[in-house]
Amino acid sequence: MVNVGLMGLGVVGTGVAATLLRETAPLSDVTGRPVRLKKVLVRDFSRPRDIDLPSGLLTTNAEDILADPDIHILVEVIGGTDPAEGYLRQGLSAGKHVVTANKEVMAKSGPELLALARKNGVNLLFEASVGAGIPIVGCLMNELAANDIRSIRSIINGTTNYILTRMAHQGTSFEQALGEAQELGYAEADPTNDIEGIDAAYKLTILASLAYRRPFQPSDVYCEGISKLEPQDFRYAQELGYAIKSLAIANLVDGAVQLRVYPALVPAEHMLAKVDGVYNAVEVDGSLCGQVLFHGMGAGREPTTSAVVGDVIEAARKMGGHSPPLEVRNGADLTVRPIGDLKVRYYIRLDVADHPGVLARIAQILGDGEISIAAVLQKDTQPETESAEIVITTHSAREASVRKALKAMAGLSQVRRVCNTLRIEE
Ligand SMILES: NC(=O)c1ccc[n+]([C@@H]2O[C@H](COP(=O)([O-])OP(=O)(O)OC[C@H]3O[C@@H](n4cnc5c(N)ncnc54)[C@H](OP(=O)(O)O)[C@@H]3O)[C@@H](O)[C@H]2O)c1
């Protein structure tokens, strides 16, 4: 008999509890032994629940799980760092296998927790922490482990992708699209973590640590949110043959890893450009497998339950074995490349005075920075304000040079506003 202690009975916990209670026969078939939900930790007994649990299962005392030697697998779906991380540490130290959906804890303390799991001879599994129902964590650890990973390019925040899809297809403003996402329950009341790219940075930290076998921290990820995007950016991007997507990218350049989350122009025919709404996708480019694309539901009760219960099955099957450490061999000496070293193409949108010679001044500044122009579009001339919108795309250039040029452009009396600068990810 394998006994499970579940911590958290919210969106995900309810799905996990329902599956463990309902699917007892199939679970014992696939694991080779009966799996039983023994205790469920909540914060508030009186909260109405979407599930009827057998009596005696609920508790508000974490020790009922942590101190019970008869609970073999601890499933943490509380979220946040405190008290969740402490519970994970206690569970591992007590020799329990641990399954968690917690991206924040895994991004910040994953390597330490995996070392603790190893020390105690147990497994720490975290498939649901990235992409919910998309099986990317296990694939990077196992099925793709023979590859040198050249890059990971991903859309791993459903809230952001929903907002960008609305802005692209309906021409809505950012504020309007965010309001709709909140009404539909896709965005939280405080959406900062999603729209500023922090949630995606946690998930990218986990993916990159697995892919490059070296522990990264969320602070290694350069991060830009989507709140500055305006409807014009989507119109011009479409005219130029691109979609705008918030991408989380890890790639290896000359022995250093570059980690970044930002809204970028993606060619309209690329598969990532077609990932719409709350869907997620992860494209892995490996030395042996080539380009592989994972696509699916990156959030929600059922997809996340799929990943969590999958990990419970794996933990039950592996009882007696333990997780490998995160930092192994080749990854240890990989450094993080600063964002200033990034070399990509750029999209620059400027609001300028509609006077002769403006373009020549801008071209001069770009030329001084050795940034060559690929195309210039002059848009939306407004005679009453004598202003015009200019969109410039560049050939591949260094980020540091582009930033310097943008500063110089902003200082020109004819430039009223540098509206937006986006990278183009071909
Ligand atoms: N929701 C998704 O689609 C999704 C997808 C992928 C990963 N995840 C991850 O899964 C985890 C859970 O997310 P969720 O959406 O299920 O969260 P949620 O709906 O807010 O549920 C959290 C649960 O934890 C319990 N809890 C909170 N603080 C507690 C404390 N101090 N002691 C004991 N119990 C406590 C709550 O108890 P009460 O019920 O009594 O308030 C609630 O049952 C998070 O790490 C999240 O990032 C979620």
The ligand as an SDF file (V2000), in Angstrom:
LIG
                    3D

 48 52  0  0  0  0  0  0  0  0999 V2000
   -4.1890   26.4000  -11.0970 N   0  0  0  0  0  0  0  0  0  0  0  0
   -3.4720   25.9830  -12.1270 C   0  0  0  0  0  0  0  0  0  0  0  0
   -3.9350   25.9110  -13.2670 O   0  0  0  0  0  0  0  0  0  0  0  0
   -2.0370   25.5560  -11.9190 C   0  0  0  0  0  0  0  0  0  0  0  0
   -1.2840   25.0800  -13.0150 C   0  0  0  0  0  0  0  0  0  0  0  0
    0.0300   24.6520  -12.8130 C   0  0  0  0  0  0  0  0  0  0  0  0
    0.5800   24.7460  -11.5510 C   0  0  0  0  0  0  0  0  0  0  0  0
   -0.1640   25.2400  -10.5160 N   0  0  0  0  0  0  0  0  0  0  0  0
    0.4660   25.3230   -9.1920 C   0  0  0  0  0  0  0  0  0  0  0  0
   -0.2490   24.4920   -8.2960 O   0  0  0  0  0  0  0  0  0  0  0  0
   -0.1920   25.0380   -6.9740 C   0  0  0  0  0  0  0  0  0  0  0  0
   -1.6200   25.1670   -6.4390 C   0  0  0  0  0  0  0  0  0  0  0  0
   -2.3550   26.0340   -7.2710 O   0  0  0  0  0  0  0  0  0  0  0  0
   -3.9480   26.1800   -7.1150 P   0  0  0  0  0  0  0  0  0  0  0  0
   -4.3800   26.9770   -8.2930 O   0  0  0  0  0  0  0  0  0  0  0  0
   -4.5720   24.8750   -6.8480 O   0  0  0  0  0  0  0  0  0  0  0  0
   -4.0400   27.0980   -5.7920 O   0  0  0  0  0  0  0  0  0  0  0  0
   -5.3380   27.4370   -4.9260 P   0  0  0  0  0  0  0  0  0  0  0  0
   -6.5740   27.1620   -5.6930 O   0  0  0  0  0  0  0  0  0  0  0  0
   -5.1210   28.8010   -4.3670 O   0  0  0  0  0  0  0  0  0  0  0  0
   -5.2760   26.3810   -3.7340 O   0  0  0  0  0  0  0  0  0  0  0  0
   -4.3580   26.4570   -2.6910 C   0  0  0  0  0  0  0  0  0  0  0  0
   -4.7120   25.4490   -1.6110 C   0  0  0  0  0  0  0  0  0  0  0  0
   -3.6980   25.4860   -0.6180 O   0  0  0  0  0  0  0  0  0  0  0  0
   -4.2980   25.6360    0.6690 C   0  0  0  0  0  0  0  0  0  0  0  0
   -3.4400   26.4810    1.5000 N   0  0  0  0  0  0  0  0  0  0  0  0
   -3.0170   27.7350    1.2460 C   0  0  0  0  0  0  0  0  0  0  0  0
   -2.2280   28.1660    2.2450 N   0  0  0  0  0  0  0  0  0  0  0  0
   -2.1590   27.1540    3.1340 C   0  0  0  0  0  0  0  0  0  0  0  0
   -1.5140   26.9910    4.3750 C   0  0  0  0  0  0  0  0  0  0  0  0
   -0.7850   27.9580    4.9140 N   0  0  0  0  0  0  0  0  0  0  0  0
   -1.6500   25.8080    5.0100 N   0  0  0  0  0  0  0  0  0  0  0  0
   -2.4050   24.8180    4.4820 C   0  0  0  0  0  0  0  0  0  0  0  0
   -3.0460   24.9150    3.3000 N   0  0  0  0  0  0  0  0  0  0  0  0
   -2.9190   26.0780    2.6550 C   0  0  0  0  0  0  0  0  0  0  0  0
   -5.6260   26.3200    0.4410 C   0  0  0  0  0  0  0  0  0  0  0  0
   -6.4710   25.9780    1.5360 O   0  0  0  0  0  0  0  0  0  0  0  0
   -7.9990   26.4680    1.6420 P   0  0  0  0  0  0  0  0  0  0  0  0
   -8.7100   25.6990    0.5440 O   0  0  0  0  0  0  0  0  0  0  0  0
   -8.4580   26.0530    2.9870 O   0  0  0  0  0  0  0  0  0  0  0  0
   -7.9870   27.9530    1.4110 O   0  0  0  0  0  0  0  0  0  0  0  0
   -6.0430   25.7180   -0.9050 C   0  0  0  0  0  0  0  0  0  0  0  0
   -6.7380   24.5160   -0.6890 O   0  0  0  0  0  0  0  0  0  0  0  0
    0.5910   26.3540   -7.1120 C   0  0  0  0  0  0  0  0  0  0  0  0
    1.9450   26.1210   -6.8430 O   0  0  0  0  0  0  0  0  0  0  0  0
    0.4080   26.7130   -8.5770 C   0  0  0  0  0  0  0  0  0  0  0  0
    1.4510   27.5320   -9.0880 O   0  0  0  0  0  0  0  0  0  0  0  0
   -1.4530   25.6420  -10.6720 C   0  0  0  0  0  0  0  0  0  0  0  0
  1  2  1  0
  2  3  2  0
  2  4  1  0
  4  5  1  0
  4 48  2  0
  5  6  2  0
  6  7  1  0
  7  8  2  0
  8  9  1  0
  8 48  1  0
  9 10  1  0
  9 46  1  0
 10 11  1  0
 11 12  1  0
 11 44  1  0
 12 13  1  0
 13 14  1  0
 14 15  2  0
 14 16  1  0
 14 17  1  0
 17 18  1  0
 18 19  2  0
 18 20  1  0
 18 21  1  0
 21 22  1  0
 22 23  1  0
 23 24  1  0
 23 42  1  0
 24 25  1  0
 25 26  1  0
 25 36  1  0
 26 27  1  0
 26 35  1  0
 27 28  2  0
 28 29  1  0
 29 30  1  0
 29 35  2  0
 30 31  1  0
 30 32  2  0
 32 33  1  0
 33 34  2  0
 34 35  1  0
 36 37  1  0
 36 42  1  0
 37 38  1  0
 38 39  2  0
 38 40  1  0
 38 41  1  0
 42 43  1  0
 44 45  1  0
 44 46  1  0
 46 47  1  0
M  CHG  2   8   1  16  -1
M  END
$$$$
